């Protein structure tokens, strides 16, 4: 945790929400809420990062996360370098660390890192020079802190800041989901009243991740009375591993339909980190219906990432 915070308790890197002080987490959410209009282009661009160069250092494909970080940086006045491992010297065997060091030598001061290996962002942060910061944009199955923040901001806008009165349900492939882990870390920090987790046994972790949660496999029963339903993407490679029998079976047991959603609280809301497998995790009626906050999550992603970049680099 000390790697994230400097000696004065100021955020230096953002690698995980696990153990992040509640005050720091809330400060980021407050800031994102304040600059949301600027994030959506409704006001003039800010100039807090003029003269700063930021690199999106991605070793995995991404649409929403990379684009929103790029938009966020540009709306703060920063210069952005987009690194794509598929067209870089990484294909020639250059390590992620050497890549970062070379870009750092060119004056890049902020690295937004996505990597398939657990702990990759932390490893890079350990080797940065003074004044350089690393933001984890998703590493392995460990963490996706800005997704966790934007999910919390979305819930906060819909339900208010007091999470202690809310019941949350996380559904699907929690075992392999870095989003689920960051959401769980944030929910525990913010004092969520009740956190339920539902999914097939093969897709639920057995490593202590779900400590403090109510866990069950009966989706209909777990939906009863919840205020927030957080659906997860079914990673289709899990079918190849034999962890899911078929898409039809998964949808039958864990797909969210409008009829099923009636078991939740009358004003329940639905989140999904995207991309949605329509007809698998949820029907079109739910994804596009009045319960869905999916597009609000996407727009909040720019605001959250602006808040993070400004906090770390301004």
Beta strands, then each sheet from edge to edge (+ up, - down):
strand 1: 53-58
strand 2: 79-84
strand 3: 110-115
strand 4: 133-139
strand 5: 167-171
strand 6: 194-198
strand 7: 214-216
strand 8: 228-231
strand 9: 269-272
sheet 1: 2+ 1+ 3+ 4+
sheet 2: 7+ 6+ 5+ 8+ 9+
end
